[in-house]
Amino acid sequence: REGPIRVALIGYGLAGAVFHGPLVSSTPGMALTAIVTSDPERRARASGNHPDAVVLTDVDALWERSAEHDLVVLAAPNRFHVPLGLAALEAGLPVVIDKPMAPTAEEGRRLRIAAAERDLFLTVFQNRRWDGDLLTVRRLIADEVFGPIVRFESRFERWRPAVREGAWRERGDPEEAGGLLFDLGSHLIDQAVGLFGPPLTVYAEVDRRRPGAEVDDDTFVALEHGDGVRSHLWMSVLAAIRGPRMRVLGLRAAYEKYGLDGQEEALGEGSSPDDPAWGREPPDRWGRLSTGDDVRTVETEPGAYPEFYRRVVASLRDGEPPPVDPDEAIAVLEIIEAALESARTKSVIAVG
């Protein structure tokens, strides 16, 4: 079919409104043609932000119009990822699923198998593969500035000491896949594995610290990679003072970077991914590279969230590999499950 890829977006909360909607709309070769949300306030916001898209109240209305679309993007709460993903595939539509792919690795494999049986495209929105800090670390590793790497440290820390009443991510039912290990750990683990390969062992501390908390809110995961690198990953909503976002320690040099990638904030403020300065950080946010005797700032690579959907277009149009292989997303879920087992048994879990 000629013309842009017609995208139907399911869900218009944070993920749909801040990430997927703007990114899809700004991607050459794509058009956001439908948005599904039952919430009246979100429906009004979706119509205002995307006047060319039809706003539907439920997914049944979307499946009835499946021939009018070329791709479904699932930005609904985690518990809906598997049933809606399977329904979209059964309707003959390629699928992008927000992370985490599923509440369990087994259910992730169900999605992958369903897509393969129908020869349909399936990928997972691991957008933080295109964070500027991660891209900078990749560049420094490629330039061999660190020598043998000893440890990779990575943190997503926030200050939310009170449980948010009514938030689905705060619910303890396993099918919700709530808590920080699924929410932020999906990113941190994916980044670490992308840099250093699958782990041989997993150790984790998965804690609920806030009064009334049903899900983990202060979590640590340690991965031992095959080349001897150890990744130490922290995620917390109890950090009134934050540690470095990333730190890499090598035998020749170390890199340290504070502050989260600014693309989420920019999207939330309505900035356009079409901006030529998109993803660039001001010098006062750049990280530092030290050889012990010499310390210098290192310009952060521009963040590149738009790259995800550019690669989706290349996959659907030209047969290029998906931006995130479903097997890689399943591997992240397997590591999360190993982390939960480690925390439960207070032991190191072998996974390699």
Secondary structure, 3 states (H helix, E strand, C coil): CCCCEEEEEECCCHHHHHHHHHHHHCCCCEEEEEEECCCHHHHHHHHHHCCCCEEECCHHHHHHCHHHCCEEEECCCHHHHHHHHHHHHHCCCCEEEECCCCCCHHHHHHHHHHHHHHCCCEEEECHHHHCHHHHHHHHHHHCCCCCCEEEEEEEEECECCCCCCCCHHHCCCHHHCCCHHHHCHHHHHHHHHHHHCCEEEEEEEEECCCCCCCCCCEEEEEEEECCCCEEEEEEECECCCCCCCEEEEECCCEEEECCCCCHHHHHHCCCCCCCCCCCCCCHHHCEEEECCCCEEEECCCCCCCHHHHHHHHHHHHHCCCCCCCHHHHHHHHHHHHHHHHHHHHCCCEECC
